[in-house]
Amino acid sequence: MRMQLNHLKTGLLLLLISISFQAFTQFTVVNDSVLDQPDTTYKKRVLEHAEISILNSLYGQQGNNAATSGGIGTEKLMDVTPTIVVSIPLNDDDVLSVDAGISAYTSASSSNINPFDGRITDPFQASSGASSGDVWMNVTATYAHSSDDRNKIWSAKTSVSNEFDYFSVGFGGGKAWLFNEKNTEFSIHSSIYLDQWKTIYPVELRPNRNDTTRYKIEDNGTINYEDDEHHFNINDYVITGDTNYNPVFSPFKSKGRNSYSVTVGFSQVLSKKVQFSISNDVIYQQGLLSTPFHRIHFADVNNSYIEGYHLADDVERMPDTRIKYALGTRFNVYLSKTFVLRTFYRYYIDSWKIGAHTASLELPIRLSDKFSLVPSYRFYTQSATEYFAPYDTHLSTEKYYTSDYDLSKFSSNQFGMGISYTDVMTKAHIWKLRLKSIDLQANNYRRNTSFRAFLVAFGVKFIVD
């Protein structure tokens, strides 16, 4: 859950902060470039000065379908993500960008990986376990080179991410071609992410110091205790329900996950006021695609409890491969000096039988030369994976199973409002920094289940003298 959340939030944060400025500049920039072609006597730098963007976001969520507790229980989470992005012109043609971010969170849901903290145990109550909070760190470096005529752009990137339960290294690159006086663009990008899990299981399924009969021992005869809660001994607790708790459980053999993606894009300026684009994404994932601390409860196995908390029969088991395919299109119209209409639609399907539709609208409103408002709306709907079932309804005879509601059937609505300040002349100064823009964006997200979330993002961009 956290790994998916961090990738999502990082991309969403950068999108939200830049959206207001892009909404009013994309048409004028594209069309002005037709009149500003480089000649043989002068070559304009791709980036005149170094730029620094300081971003921060606050994300919160709540719900009653936590996968950590097998499809029930609190999903409450709070996350703060400060990020800094530095873009440096190396010469006339080359730009180096470094994106560094930290995500600090507290999670009532993940705290229940070990819910037995001496208080009344309930899946809707947070525990004080070691997994109740953590810090995620990411650094991404991107290098871009433009040809002399600015009609070709090559890029390469690398990234490193680390969190309590995984470590990730990523590589990528791409190329873009501009044609038709820069009114047509074709691009292709690819990336590879190599992830390594630290397999943290629900505490009742881990080996006890004096009892390892329920746990598969490593091939070399040792048991690896992977956190500071390995002292848990189920024999110290009173089990109710079926007191003969003896789940058939074995840890995952593989701890790696590799992701490979290719994105092909095409955009076309249809007129001075209309722009169209389409993109095609293909992602292949292989390895440990299950989340080890997501509990599963079987309907054909008698229930066992400690202090009212339902003990796991197993953990989430999913196929070790997944292919994702998405086709998206954008259609933007410059309506007037005051309004720009931005539309987006995407169709998604994957090998786990999930199909999804996304549609969004944005209507930036230019209040003055420097201020604008950006109201937005996003609708999303998806079908469930064939491996999903709610709490305590899976059967032990199944090969794959999950009670993660992110993989269930649902629809959602997201309403947003942003405000942007942009100073093209960058007249305001702070030391050697010239203020270019300030952006604030707020979003309210609701599913047709109990899940609710909000995101508030703030960003400021400077040009370095």
C-alpha positions, -999 to 999 in steps of 0.1 A, spaced: 0 0 0 27 25 10 48 18 -21 19 25 -44 9 55 -23 43 71 -26 46 67 -63 11 82 -67 17 111 -44 50 121 -59 36 123 -94 4 139 -82 22 166 -62 44 177 -91 13 177 -114 -8 198 -90 20 224 -85 26 229 -122 -9 227 -135 -19 264 -131 11 277 -149 9 252 -177 -27 259 -183 -21 294 -194 13 291 -211 11 259 -232 -8 275 -262 13 307 -263 45 289 -258 39 263 -285 27 289 -310 53 315 -302 80 289 -308 69 289 -345 80 325 -348 111 320 -327 130 294 -346 168 292 -339 190 304 -367 227 299 -376 238 330 -357 222 325 -323 211 295 -303 188 301 -273 196 282 -242 172 255 -232 172 268 -197 186 303 -190 190 300 -153 189 274 -126 155 269 -110 145 257 -76 111 244 -67 102 238 -30 71 217 -26 52 203 3 20 183 7 -3 170 34 -23 139 27 -48 122 49 -72 93 46 -97 73 65 -120 43 59 -131 10 73 -117 -16 50 -80 -20 59 -62 -48 41 -39 -52 71 -69 -65 91 -82 -86 62 -107 -61 48 -121 -45 79 -107 -20 103 -93 16 102 -75 29 72 -65 61 89 -32 76 76 -15 110 77 14 118 55 37 149 50 59 151 20 84 179 16 102 179 -18 128 200 -35 135 200 -73 166 217 -87 171 222 -124 205 233 -135 216 243 -171 249 226 -178 253 244 -211 232 257 -239 217 223 -247 218 202 -215 198 204 -182 203 183 -151 173 181 -126 175 166 -92 143 157 -73 147 148 -36 117 141 -13 109 127 21 75 112 31 68 109 68 36 91 78 17 78 107 -8 49 99 -34 34 122 -38 7 96 -2 -5 93 2 -2 130 -21 -32 133 6 -54 117 11 -60 154 -22 -50 171 -13 -66 205 1 -37 224 -15 -44 258 -46 -23 252 -80 -34 241 -74 -49 207 -97 -39 179 -92 -36 141 -108 -2 142 -83 11 168 -46 19 161 -19 1 181 14 15 192 35 -10 172 68 -2 155 50 -1 121 27 27 131 49 52 113 79 55 91 99 77 66 101 72 29 130 88 10 135 93 -27 161 109 -50 157 111 -87 182 126 -112 172 135 -148 195 146 -176 180 161 -208 199 170 -240 183 191 -268 196 192 -304 208 225 -319 175 230 -337 155 220 -306 136 194 -326 150 164 -307 153 159 -269 171 129 -253 166 122 -216 179 97 -190 170 93 -154 179 73 -123 162 71 -89 167 55 -55 139 50 -29 139 35 6 114 27 32 110 3 62 97 -26 40 113 -20 6 143 -6 -13 140 5 -50 164 15 -77 151 29 -110 165 37 -144 149 52 -175 153 72 -207 135 85 -237 135 106 -268 111 132 -282 109 145 -318 92 178 -328 79 183 -363 58 208 -383 73 239 -368 71 223 -334 34 219 -335 37 181 -336 55 160 -311 62 122 -309 79 107 -278 89 74 -263 101 67 -228 110 36 -209 119 28 -173 130 -1 -151 124 -3 -113 142 -30 -93 125 -34 -59 135 -55 -29 109 -62 -2 116 -67 35 89 -93 41 71 -82 73 42 -105 81 13 -102 106 28 -107 140 8 -139 148 23 -156 117 59 -150 126 81 -176 143 81 -175 181 115 -179 199 104 -212 214 79 -224 188 88 -225 151 66 -254 141 41 -231 122 68 -213 102 89 -224 73 125 -223 82 151 -210 57 170 -235 36 201 -230 57 182 -238 88 180 -203 102 151 -180 109 154 -143 100 137 -120 125 131 -89 104 119 -63 130 119 -55 167 86 -73 174 100 -108 170 97 -113 208 59 -118 203 49 -152 217 13 -163 209 15 -186 240 14 -155 262 -21 -147 250 -56 -162 256 -71 -174 223 -108 -174 220 -131 -189 193 -112 -219 179 -84 -222 206 -65 -247 184 -51 -219 162 -27 -236 137 -26 -218 103 -9 -235 74 15 -207 65 48 -204 46 68 -172 39 74 -160 4 105 -174 -13 111 -144 -35 115 -109 -21 122 -90 -54 99 -72 -77 109 -58 -111 88 -33 -131 93 -24 -168 74 3 -186 72 19 -220 52 51 -228 45 63 -263 30 98 -268 18 120 -296 6 156 -294 -7 179 -320 -15 216 -320 -47 217 -341 -51 254 -341 -41 285 -321 -67 275 -295 -68 237 -296 -43 211 -286 -47 173 -287 -25 145 -273 -26 107 -268 -4 84 -248 -1 46 -246 15 30 -215 25 -7 -211 39 -19 -178 51 -54 -170 57 -65 -133 74 -96 -121 82 -109 -87 66 -105 -52 34 -86 -61 16 -95 -29 18 -74 2 31 -96 30 13 -79 59 -21 -80 43 -42 -106 63 -65 -131 48 -94 -149 67 -109 -181 52 -147 -188 55 -140 -225 57 -116 -222 86 -128 -217 122 -121 -183 136 -95 -176 163 -92 -144 182 -70 -126 207 -88 -99 226 -114 -97 198 -88 -94 170 -93 -119 143 -60 -139 138 -49 -144 102 -53 -176 84 -28 -165 57 -15 -134 39 -24 -120 6 -13 -143 -23 -13 -128 -59 2 -140 -92 39 -132 -96 33 -114 -129 11 -85 -140 7 -66 -172 -9 -32 -172 -21 -13 -203 -35 22 -204 -46 45 -232 -51 81 -224 -60 113 -244 -61 150 -236 -80 177 -254 -73 213 -244 -91 244 -256 -82 280 -251 -117 296 -247 -107 332 -240 -82 353 -221 -100 342 -190 -108 305 -195 -90 274 -206 -107 240 -208 -85 210 -201 -100 175 -205 -85 140 -200 -97 104 -204 -79 72 -198 -89 35 -203 -70 9 -182 -69 -29 -182 -45 -54 -167 -39 -92 -166 -56 -94 -131 -89 -86 -149 -92 -50 -136 -107 -26 -160 -109 12 -153 -121 45 -167 -108 79 -157 -122 112 -168 -113 147 -156 -120 183 -163 -101 214 -154 -112 250 -160 -84 274 -152 -98 309 -146 -74 338 -152 -81 365 -126 -53 389 -136 -19 388 -152 -5 371 -121 -34 352 -104 -55 323 -115 -79 298 -100 -80 262 -112 -112 243 -103 -111 206 -112 -131 174 -111 -121 138 -116 -142 107 -119 -129 71 -117 -144 37 -118 -130 2 -119 -140 -34 -118 -126 -59 -93 -98 -83 -98 -110 -119 -100 -89 -126 -69 -107 -102 -46 -132 -111 -19 -144 -92 12 -135 -100 48 -138 -137 58 -152 -149 25 -122 -164 7 -118 -202 7 -86 -220 17 -88 -240 -15 -82 -209 -37 -47 -203 -52 -48 -165 -52 -67 -142 -28 -68 -106 -16 -91 -85 6 -75 -52 -4 -103 -28 -14 -79 -10 -38 -84 -41 -60 -122 -42 -55 -150 -28 -76 -156 9 -68 -160 44 -82 -147 77 -69 -151 114 -72 -124 140 -66 -130 177 -64 -102 202 -64 -94 239 -63 -61 256 -69 -48 291 -68 -17 302 -87 5 333 -86 29 337 -116 54 365 -122 68 361 -156 92 390 -150 103 375 -117 106 409 -100 104 398 -64 138 388 -49 148 367 -19 186 370 -17 198 356 -51 165 339 -58 138 355 -80 103 344 -74 86 328 -104 54 312 -91 35 302 -60 9 274 -62 -16 260 -37 -39 231 -45 -65 212 -24 -83 180 -34 -112 161 -17 -115 124 -27 -144 101 -20 -152 66 -30 -186 49 -30 -173 29 0 -162 43 34 -129 56 20 -122 93 22 -90 113 15 -77 148 11 -45 163 -3 -32 198 2 -2 207 -19 19 239 -18 48 249 -40 70 279 -47 95 282 -77 125 304 -78 150 314 -105 186 315 -93 206 346 -105 
